[in-house]
Amino acid sequence: MVRTTWGLGNAPAPNMVHLLEAHGVRVFPLAPDYAEVDVFAVWRGRTPFVFLNTMKSAERSRFDAAHEFGHLVLHGTDRECAGPEAERQANDFASAFLMPASSVLGHMPTGAHVDQILKGKAIWNVSAMALTYRMHDLGLLTDWQYRSACTELSQRGYRKAEPECMKKRETSQVLTKVFQGLRFTGM
């Protein structure tokens, strides 16, 4: 519903930080001093905020942004936003938001091998593990194929990192413009 409202259709989501900012969400990086904090979102009055850990790969940060946006949309300010069920809902939202079913079904073959998954992840700018999970969720990978792909991806280093990652991290335009404005006014 959000993709339709925002006119995204089934195309891969563009820069998540810019997209959220364009729709009123304030997105900030967490300082390296807070590396133990994964990511979080809060409402301050009527303004939504997302805080992202910059120590992760660009792909994982994109997923985190979509996940926290999922919390904002699904749980708002008046619903319980913690616990396993809320996390599963936010993960499902992020997965569907970043990798629309029709797009994944149209691009990825049934029973894809790890090398095909690694090529496919660049279409949606997501981690290999996220794409593997989405493919399993959509029935493109059987349980056995899913477990095998996850095992191979882990052996190649994709469980904890993203060895072949996006070239550029998605960052805030708003924050940059604020600092430029402050410099221009001499503050």
C-alpha positions in Angstrom: 0.0 0.0 0.0 2.8 2.4 0.8 4.6 1.6 -2.4 1.4 2.4 -4.3 0.8 5.6 -2.4 4.3 6.7 -3.1 4.1 5.8 -6.8 6.9 3.2 -6.6 5.1 0.5 -8.5 7.1 -2.8 -8.6 10.5 -1.3 -9.4 13.3 -1.7 -6.9 13.1 1.0 -4.2 15.4 3.9 -4.8 17.8 5.3 -2.2 15.9 4.5 1.1 17.3 7.4 3.1 16.3 9.9 0.4 12.9 8.2 0.0 12.1 8.4 3.7 13.3 12.0 4.0 11.1 12.9 1.0 8.1 11.6 2.9 8.8 13.4 6.2 10.9 10.8 8.1 14.0 12.3 9.7 17.0 9.9 9.2 20.2 10.2 11.2 23.3 8.1 11.5 24.3 6.9 14.9 27.7 8.0 16.0 30.4 5.3 16.0 30.5 5.6 19.8 27.1 3.9 19.8 28.1 0.9 17.6 26.4 -1.5 20.1 23.0 0.1 19.2 21.7 -1.6 16.1 19.1 0.8 14.8 15.9 2.3 16.1 12.9 4.4 15.2 10.7 6.7 17.3 7.9 9.2 16.9 8.6 12.6 18.5 5.2 14.3 18.4 4.0 13.9 14.8 7.5 13.5 13.4 9.0 10.1 12.7 12.8 9.5 13.2 15.0 6.7 12.2 18.5 6.2 13.5 20.9 3.9 11.6 24.1 2.2 12.6 26.8 3.2 10.0 29.0 0.2 10.9 27.0 -2.2 8.7 27.2 -2.8 5.0 25.2 -0.4 2.8 22.8 -3.2 1.9 22.1 -4.1 5.5 21.6 -0.4 6.3 19.0 -0.2 3.5 17.2 -3.1 5.0 17.4 -1.6 8.5 15.9 1.7 7.2 13.0 -0.2 5.6 12.6 -2.4 8.8 12.4 0.7 11.1 10.0 2.3 8.6 7.9 -0.8 8.9 7.8 -0.3 12.7 6.7 3.3 12.1 4.0 2.3 9.6 2.7 -0.9 11.3 3.0 0.0 14.9 2.7 3.8 14.9 2.8 5.6 18.2 0.0 3.6 19.9 0.9 -0.1 19.3 3.4 -2.4 20.9 6.6 -2.2 18.8 8.7 -4.7 20.6 8.9 -8.5 20.8 9.3 -11.3 18.3 6.0 -10.7 16.5 6.6 -7.0 16.0 10.1 -7.8 14.7 8.8 -10.4 12.3 6.2 -8.0 11.0 8.8 -5.3 10.4 11.1 -7.7 8.7 8.3 -8.9 6.4 7.4 -5.3 5.6 11.0 -4.4 4.8 11.4 -7.5 2.6 8.2 -6.8 0.7 9.0 -3.0 0.4 12.5 -3.5 -0.9 11.8 -6.6 -3.0 8.2 -6.6 -4.3 6.9 -10.1 -5.0 6.2 -9.5 -8.7 9.7 -8.0 -9.2 11.5 -11.0 -7.5 9.3 -13.5 -9.3 10.0 -11.8 -12.6 13.8 -11.7 -12.2 14.9 -14.7 -10.2 14.6 -18.3 -11.3 13.1 -21.1 -9.3 15.9 -23.0 -7.5 18.5 -20.3 -8.0 22.1 -21.1 -7.1 24.2 -18.9 -4.9 25.9 -17.2 -7.9 22.5 -16.3 -9.3 21.5 -14.9 -5.9 24.7 -12.8 -5.7 24.0 -11.3 -9.1 20.3 -10.8 -8.2 21.0 -8.9 -5.0 22.3 -6.0 -7.1 18.9 -5.5 -8.6 17.3 -4.6 -5.3 20.5 -3.4 -3.4 19.9 -5.9 -0.6 22.1 -8.4 1.2 22.4 -11.9 -0.3 20.8 -13.3 2.8 17.8 -11.0 2.6 17.2 -12.0 -1.1 17.6 -15.7 -0.2 15.0 -15.3 2.6 12.6 -13.4 0.2 13.0 -16.1 -2.5 12.2 -18.8 0.0 9.2 -16.8 1.3 7.9 -16.5 -2.3 8.4 -20.2 -3.0 11.3 -19.8 -5.4 13.5 -21.9 -3.0 12.5 -25.1 -1.3 13.4 -25.5 2.4 16.3 -27.6 1.4 17.5 -25.2 -1.3 17.1 -22.3 1.2 19.2 -24.0 3.9 21.8 -25.0 1.3 22.1 -21.5 0.0 22.3 -20.0 3.5 25.1 -22.5 4.4 27.1 -21.6 1.2 26.5 -17.9 1.7 27.8 -18.3 5.3 30.9 -20.1 4.1 31.6 -17.3 1.7 31.3 -14.7 4.4 27.8 -13.3 3.7 26.3 -14.2 7.1 28.1 -11.4 9.0 29.2 -9.1 6.1 28.6 -8.3 2.5 31.9 -9.0 0.7 30.6 -7.7 -2.6 28.8 -4.7 -1.4 27.2 -1.6 -2.8 29.8 1.0 -3.8 28.2 3.9 -1.9 26.3 4.1 1.4 22.9 5.9 1.3 23.1 9.1 3.4 20.9 12.0 4.4 20.4 14.9 2.0 18.6 16.9 4.6 21.4 16.8 7.1 23.9 17.9 4.5 21.7 20.8 3.4 21.2 21.9 7.0 25.0 22.0 7.6 25.6 23.8 4.3 22.9 26.4 5.3 24.6 26.9 8.7 28.0 27.4 7.0 26.5 29.8 4.6 24.9 31.9 7.3 28.1 31.8 9.4 26.8 29.8 12.3 
